[in-house]
């Protein structure tokens, strides 16, 4: 029993000696302070002499106990936000959108973009396009001669025609209207082959087109405005010179 007690005492002494001579390992690592932290400067403490800072900027001062502490790096308000608002430059761009062949669609678009643009105006212009190809036998000297040619056409088994009874083409014989020129040419060749004088006349149709002229001002809220959804069916956006509008307004 004595030997066991002595052995335990020796073990405790050995452990205490090992702890004493072994190096200490730091387990808590303190991270470095951030470089942008504000510095606390003491303005004055009881019994100390007040030092006037040469800095004329306004500083925030707080009281800690009996000492007044100011937050350094707090300068006077620069008013940058207000300066930026004042320095905003209005950018004006002028565009034309069109052409529109449907007046109702144009009017709907005009109403929908009114809140994003300024100086919206509508221009109207008349256009013409090839509408039909008319195959006919030119006007004859009178109604009697026209009926005679009509009888000969029937003898050649051509029955789809009629005699024009009035107008500038009176006493001519209409052989049909065609949308495609190739069909009209085919008809003319057939009638000529049978010995008749046939011609083709292009018939034009007039229609109105509309253009929307407008301005986009970045200050007025038009910076994010887009007309991409309206660019279909032949409608396009054209950049135009704003000087023309300025001259008209002057």
Secondary structure, DSSP 4 states (H G I P E B T S, - for coil): -HHHHHHHHHHHHHHHHHHHHSPP----PPPPPPTTPPPEEEEE-TTS-----S--S--EEEEETTEEEEETT------HHHHHHHHPPP-EEEEEEEEES-HHHHHHHHHHHTTT-EEEEEEEEEEEEEEEEEEEEPP-SSHHHHHHHHHHHHHTT--S-EE--SSTTTT-EEEEEESSHHHHHHHHHHHHHTT---EEEEEEEEEEEEEEEEEEEIIIIITT---GGG--TT-EEEEE-THHHHHHH-
